Amino acid sequence: MKRIFMRKITVDIFICTYKRNDSLDRCLSSFVELSRFDFVTIYVIDNDPNGSAREIVAAKFTTFHYINEKRKGISFARNNAISTGRGKFIAFVDDDEVVSEGWLSNSIKFLDENECDVMFGGVKTIYPSSVDGWIKELDAFKSPSHLHGEAIESSGAGNVFIRRGCLLESGCRFDPKFSFTGGEDSMLFRQLNKLGFKLLWNNMIWIDEYVEGNRLNEKYLLLRAYRDGQCYARSFLKVSSKVESINWLMKRVVKIPFDVLCMLTSMASFNKVKKVRSYRNFLKNIGQLSVLTGRYLKMYG
């Protein structure tokens, strides 16, 4: 492992989990070496009221700190992390992810060299060997990427470092209204961006995300597309001006007929990737418009 010399930066790493002990074990195993650094503190926040992750942490990861957040919902777990953290930066990694050897050193180097309030990294999808070929080709779980050092408006919390001070200064927290739908992360980051805080992309800290088998089917992918549309629209509209909101609505109204035409055209094709992609594009836009009804598709709970 590379030695890390930038000791002025302290980091609290939080892994929020809910009844996924197998993936949690794999995730925490990738952090064991990092726990030896005195400027890093690692926490596991178990969102299961029954504390199902307590035993695995106590048995195998004794240098990690265990917290049981009994209020169900990812927003409550993440807000617990904000309240608990004492380091200069709070880092979030999901329980189905694994960090590589250079993840911490490249993160610290970037934060040491760049003035920023939030630093995002990429997530690489790892599919099981038995996955259907069309799902792998569609690559619906692929995460976005940006130029190294690029300023962005928002992203997810699967691989992120947040300066704790900007959360204390702004009073921003993960919105409990997003607890069971997802999107609580992009909502928070859009708020911080709107307030003028600096969000940068670090293209040197990619981590691996292992996709669960129950997500590798057409039904899940279509529901996810609809929910992704809802999450985007909810977070976008909450921080947008009236003019921006009207432009958003007009674009959706114009785009949906085009999506319908693409979907109808794809029905005559034997290419499943083309079909599912056209359905997903349509459902993403329908999902965006559906937020006007105030009814949201749940993912958690």
C-alpha positions as CSV (number, residue, x, y, z in Angstrom):
1,M,0.0,0.0,0.0
2,K,1.2,3.5,-0.8
3,R,2.1,5.7,2.1
4,I,-0.1,8.8,2.6
5,F,1.6,11.9,3.9
6,M,-1.1,14.6,3.7
7,R,-2.1,14.3,7.4
8,K,-3.8,17.6,7.8
9,I,-7.0,16.1,6.3
10,T,-9.0,13.9,8.6
11,V,-11.7,11.7,7.1
12,D,-14.7,9.9,8.6
13,I,-15.8,7.1,6.3
14,F,-19.4,5.9,6.6
15,I,-21.0,2.8,5.2
16,C,-24.8,2.8,5.5
17,T,-26.3,-0.7,5.3
18,Y,-29.7,-2.5,5.6
19,K,-29.9,-6.3,5.8
20,R,-27.2,-7.0,3.2
21,N,-24.5,-8.7,5.3
22,D,-22.9,-10.7,2.5
23,S,-22.2,-7.6,0.5
24,L,-21.3,-5.6,3.6
25,D,-18.7,-8.2,4.5
26,R,-17.1,-7.8,1.1
27,C,-17.3,-4.0,1.4
28,L,-15.8,-3.8,4.8
29,S,-13.0,-6.2,4.0
30,S,-11.7,-3.6,1.4
31,F,-11.4,-1.0,4.2
32,V,-9.4,-3.1,6.7
33,E,-6.0,-1.7,5.6
34,L,-7.3,1.9,5.5
35,S,-8.4,1.7,9.2
36,R,-4.7,1.6,10.2
37,F,-4.3,5.3,9.3
38,D,-4.7,7.6,12.3
39,F,-6.5,10.3,10.3
40,V,-9.2,7.9,9.2
41,T,-12.2,6.7,11.2
42,I,-14.6,4.1,9.7
43,Y,-18.2,3.8,10.7
44,V,-20.9,1.3,9.9
45,I,-24.5,2.7,10.2
46,D,-27.0,-0.1,10.4
47,N,-30.4,1.0,9.4
48,D,-32.1,-2.2,10.5
49,P,-33.9,-1.6,13.8
50,N,-33.0,-5.1,14.8
51,G,-29.3,-4.5,14.3
52,S,-28.6,-7.3,11.9
53,A,-25.1,-6.0,10.9
54,R,-23.9,-5.7,14.5
55,E,-22.6,-9.3,14.7
56,I,-20.5,-9.2,11.6
57,V,-18.9,-5.9,12.6
58,A,-18.2,-7.2,16.1
59,A,-16.8,-10.5,14.9
60,K,-14.6,-9.4,12.0
61,F,-14.1,-5.6,12.0
62,T,-13.4,-4.6,15.5
63,T,-11.5,-1.4,14.6
64,F,-14.7,-0.1,12.9
65,H,-17.4,1.8,14.8
66,Y,-20.9,0.4,14.8
67,I,-24.0,2.6,15.0
68,N,-27.6,1.4,14.9
69,E,-29.9,4.0,13.3
70,K,-33.4,2.7,14.2
71,R,-35.4,5.2,12.2
72,K,-35.9,3.4,8.9
73,G,-34.8,5.3,5.8
74,I,-31.5,6.1,4.0
75,S,-31.8,9.8,4.8
76,F,-31.9,9.2,8.5
77,A,-28.8,6.9,8.3
78,R,-26.9,9.5,6.3
79,N,-27.9,12.4,8.6
80,N,-26.7,10.3,11.5
81,A,-23.3,10.2,9.8
82,I,-23.3,14.0,9.6
83,S,-24.1,14.3,13.3
84,T,-21.5,11.7,14.2
85,G,-18.6,12.8,12.0
86,R,-15.8,14.9,13.5
87,G,-13.2,14.9,10.7
88,K,-12.7,17.6,8.1
89,F,-14.4,15.4,5.5
90,I,-17.2,12.9,5.6
91,A,-17.0,10.1,3.0
92,F,-19.9,7.8,1.9
93,V,-19.5,4.4,0.3
94,D,-22.4,2.1,-0.3
95,D,-22.5,-1.4,1.2
96,D,-22.4,-3.1,-2.2
97,E,-19.2,-1.4,-3.2
98,V,-15.5,-2.2,-2.8
99,V,-12.6,0.3,-2.8
100,S,-9.3,-0.2,-4.4
101,E,-5.8,0.2,-3.0
102,G,-5.3,3.7,-4.4
103,W,-8.7,5.1,-3.5
104,L,-7.8,6.8,-0.3
105,S,-4.4,8.1,-1.3
106,N,-5.8,9.6,-4.6
107,S,-8.7,11.1,-2.7
108,I,-6.4,12.8,-0.1
109,K,-4.1,14.0,-2.8
110,F,-7.0,15.6,-4.7
111,L,-8.4,17.2,-1.6
112,D,-5.0,18.5,-0.6
113,E,-4.4,20.1,-4.0
114,N,-7.9,21.4,-4.8
115,E,-10.2,23.7,-2.8
116,C,-13.6,22.1,-2.9
117,D,-16.5,21.3,-0.6
118,V,-17.6,18.1,-2.3
119,M,-15.5,15.6,-4.2
120,F,-17.2,12.9,-6.3
121,G,-15.6,9.7,-7.7
122,G,-16.9,7.2,-10.2
123,V,-18.5,3.8,-9.7
124,K,-17.7,0.8,-12.0
125,T,-20.5,-1.8,-12.4
126,I,-19.5,-5.4,-11.7
127,Y,-22.0,-7.9,-13.0
128,P,-22.2,-11.6,-11.9
129,S,-20.7,-14.0,-14.5
130,S,-24.2,-15.5,-15.1
131,V,-25.8,-12.2,-16.2
132,D,-27.8,-12.2,-19.5
133,G,-25.8,-10.7,-22.4
134,W,-28.5,-8.1,-23.2
135,I,-28.4,-6.7,-19.7
136,K,-24.6,-6.3,-19.8
137,E,-24.8,-4.7,-23.3
138,L,-27.5,-2.3,-22.1
139,D,-25.4,-1.4,-19.1
140,A,-28.3,0.4,-17.4
141,F,-26.3,0.6,-14.1
142,K,-23.5,2.5,-15.6
143,S,-22.6,5.6,-13.6
144,P,-21.7,9.0,-15.1
145,S,-18.2,10.2,-15.6
146,H,-16.7,13.7,-16.0
147,L,-13.4,15.3,-16.7
148,H,-10.9,15.2,-13.9
149,G,-11.3,18.3,-11.8
150,E,-14.6,19.3,-13.5
151,A,-17.1,21.3,-11.5
152,I,-20.5,19.6,-11.5
153,E,-24.0,20.3,-10.1
154,S,-24.8,17.0,-8.5
155,S,-24.2,13.3,-8.4
156,G,-24.8,10.3,-6.1
157,A,-23.4,9.5,-2.7
158,G,-21.9,6.1,-3.6
159,N,-18.4,7.5,-3.7
160,V,-18.2,11.0,-2.3
161,F,-16.2,13.2,0.2
162,I,-18.1,16.1,1.7
163,R,-16.4,18.9,3.7
164,R,-18.3,18.7,7.0
165,G,-18.0,22.5,7.4
166,C,-20.2,23.2,4.4
167,L,-22.9,21.1,5.9
168,L,-22.7,22.9,9.2
169,E,-22.5,26.3,7.5
170,S,-25.5,25.7,5.2
171,G,-27.6,23.6,7.5
172,C,-28.3,21.3,4.6
173,R,-29.2,17.7,5.4
174,F,-30.5,14.6,3.5
175,D,-34.2,15.2,3.1
176,P,-36.3,12.5,4.9
177,K,-39.0,12.8,2.1
178,F,-36.5,10.9,-0.1
179,S,-35.8,8.2,2.5
180,F,-37.6,5.4,0.7
181,T,-37.4,6.5,-2.9
182,G,-33.7,7.3,-3.3
183,G,-32.5,10.7,-4.7
184,E,-31.7,12.1,-1.2
185,D,-28.1,12.5,-2.3
186,S,-28.6,14.3,-5.6
187,M,-31.1,16.6,-3.7
188,L,-28.5,17.5,-1.1
189,F,-25.8,18.2,-3.6
190,R,-28.1,20.4,-5.8
191,Q,-28.9,22.5,-2.8
192,L,-25.2,22.9,-1.9
193,N,-24.4,23.8,-5.5
194,K,-27.2,26.3,-5.6
195,L,-25.8,27.9,-2.4
196,G,-22.4,28.4,-4.2
197,F,-20.4,25.5,-2.7
198,K,-17.8,23.9,-5.0
199,L,-18.4,20.4,-6.2
200,L,-15.6,18.7,-8.2
201,W,-15.1,15.4,-9.9
202,N,-12.0,13.2,-9.2
203,N,-11.5,10.7,-12.1
204,M,-8.8,8.9,-10.1
205,I,-11.0,7.3,-7.4
206,W,-13.2,4.7,-9.2
207,I,-14.7,2.0,-7.0
208,D,-16.5,-1.3,-7.9
209,E,-20.2,-1.8,-7.3
210,Y,-21.5,-5.4,-7.4
211,V,-25.1,-5.6,-8.8
212,E,-27.4,-7.9,-6.9
213,G,-29.1,-10.6,-9.0
214,N,-32.6,-9.5,-8.1
215,R,-32.0,-6.3,-10.1
216,L,-30.9,-8.0,-13.3
217,N,-34.3,-8.3,-15.0
218,E,-36.4,-6.2,-17.3
219,K,-39.1,-5.3,-14.7
220,Y,-36.6,-3.9,-12.3
221,L,-34.8,-1.9,-15.0
222,L,-38.0,-0.3,-16.2
223,L,-39.2,0.5,-12.7
224,R,-35.7,2.0,-11.9
225,A,-35.9,4.2,-15.0
226,Y,-39.3,5.6,-13.9
227,R,-38.0,6.2,-10.4
228,D,-34.8,7.8,-11.7
229,G,-36.9,10.2,-13.6
230,Q,-38.9,11.0,-10.5
231,C,-35.8,11.5,-8.4
232,Y,-34.2,13.8,-11.0
233,A,-37.3,16.0,-11.4
234,R,-37.9,16.2,-7.6
235,S,-34.4,17.4,-6.9
236,F,-34.2,19.7,-10.0
237,L,-37.5,21.4,-9.4
238,K,-36.9,22.0,-5.7
239,V,-33.9,24.3,-6.4
240,S,-35.0,25.7,-9.8
241,S,-36.5,29.1,-10.6
242,K,-40.0,29.5,-12.3
243,V,-38.3,30.0,-15.7
244,E,-36.2,26.9,-15.3
245,S,-39.2,24.9,-14.2
246,I,-41.3,26.0,-17.2
247,N,-38.4,25.2,-19.5
248,W,-38.2,21.7,-17.9
249,L,-41.9,21.1,-18.4
250,M,-41.8,22.2,-22.1
251,K,-38.9,19.9,-22.8
252,R,-40.7,16.9,-21.3
253,V,-43.9,17.7,-23.3
254,V,-41.9,17.9,-26.5
255,K,-39.7,14.9,-25.9
256,I,-42.4,12.3,-24.8
257,P,-44.1,12.1,-28.3
258,F,-40.6,11.4,-29.7
259,D,-40.0,8.7,-27.1
260,V,-43.4,7.1,-27.9
261,L,-42.4,7.0,-31.6
262,C,-39.0,5.4,-30.8
263,M,-40.8,2.9,-28.5
264,L,-43.3,1.9,-31.2
265,T,-40.5,1.5,-33.8
266,S,-38.5,-0.7,-31.5
267,M,-41.4,-3.1,-31.1
268,A,-40.8,-4.4,-34.6
269,S,-37.1,-5.1,-33.7
270,F,-35.7,-8.4,-32.5
271,N,-33.0,-6.4,-30.7
272,K,-33.9,-6.6,-27.0
273,V,-31.4,-4.0,-26.0
274,K,-33.0,-1.5,-28.4
275,K,-36.4,-2.3,-27.1
276,V,-35.6,-2.0,-23.4
277,R,-33.6,1.2,-24.0
278,S,-36.5,2.9,-25.7
279,Y,-38.9,1.8,-23.0
280,R,-36.5,3.1,-20.3
281,N,-36.2,6.5,-22.1
282,F,-40.0,6.8,-22.3
283,L,-40.4,5.9,-18.6
284,K,-37.7,8.3,-17.4
285,N,-39.6,11.2,-18.9
286,I,-43.0,9.9,-17.7
287,G,-41.5,9.5,-14.3
288,Q,-40.3,13.2,-14.4
289,L,-43.8,14.4,-15.2
290,S,-45.4,12.1,-12.6
291,V,-43.9,14.2,-9.8
292,L,-46.6,16.8,-10.5
293,T,-49.0,14.3,-8.9
294,G,-47.0,14.0,-5.7
295,R,-46.9,10.2,-5.8
296,Y,-43.5,8.6,-5.8
297,L,-42.3,5.1,-6.5
298,K,-40.5,3.6,-3.5
299,M,-37.2,1.7,-3.6
300,Y,-36.5,1.3,0.1
301,G,-38.6,0.2,2.9
